[in-house]
Amino acid sequence: MTTLLWGALPYVACALLVAGLVWRYRYDKYGWTTRSSQVYESKLLNVASPAFHYGILFVLAGHVVGLFVPASWTDAVGASEHTYHLFSLYGGTFAGALTVAGLALLIYRRRTRAPVFRATTANDKAMYLFLVAAIVLGMTAKLTHASGDGYDYRRTIAPWARSLFTLRPRTDLMTGVPVLYQVHAVVGLVLIALVPYTRLVHMFSAPLQYLFRPYVVYRSRDPRQLGPRPDRRGWETPHR
């Protein structure tokens, strides 16, 4: 089971992610979208969407730092383990709470607005389920081990995650990890595999080309030519 979960599942999830992205781009290019429902309701969306997107960006940034920045790097800049733990605890809890609040509003909006609910697919429901589960499990694991310096996942989970890129996964590091962290990791891997088959695929469509496109040139018009032309009487001779 250890080899299956921590040695095989990560690669299966990545393979499904890549294969799904290729398939979606080739055969469902016009469906590569969030399928925006703003036309049906915008008041709640204007609050829920920014809360969710900013929250999830903070969550992802925290995971990148926690998993791929070794403890020796933070020690080198003078950040003690206790300082890192407090920053991770309060920053991660805030980011998770903001994401959950945005998700709760999005789900409430989708459930209480009939046109939006009719546009909800089975894939959307599965995506919401695993997304909420991953975030809540991560927050619960962090808060459960909040006393003292907390659980030092940078000496177990983080080296295991980095070892996956060397194609030599250190599965033994995950055997003593608390159950909540293990379940959080499994749900996160399943969520990664689901990304190409849900509306989350739009995260790979960041409009980076806008940073490099040429300037748009605007030309002014004669103010006298703006607006509708005045009506002329039928017997007036047009000016030549």
Protein Blocks (a to p, Z undefined) as FASTA:
>chain_A
ZZmmmmmmmmmmmmmmmmmmmmmmmmmmmlgcghiaklmomklmmmmmmmmmmmmmmmmm
mmmmmmmmcfklmmmnopafklmmmmmmmmmmmmmmmmmmmmmmmmmmmmmmmklmmmpc
fklmmmmmmmmmmmmmmmmmmmmmmghjbjafklmmmmmmmmmmnopacfklmmmgcfkl
mmmmmmmmmmmmmmmmmmklmmmmccfklmmgccdddddddfklgcjdddddfkbccdZZ
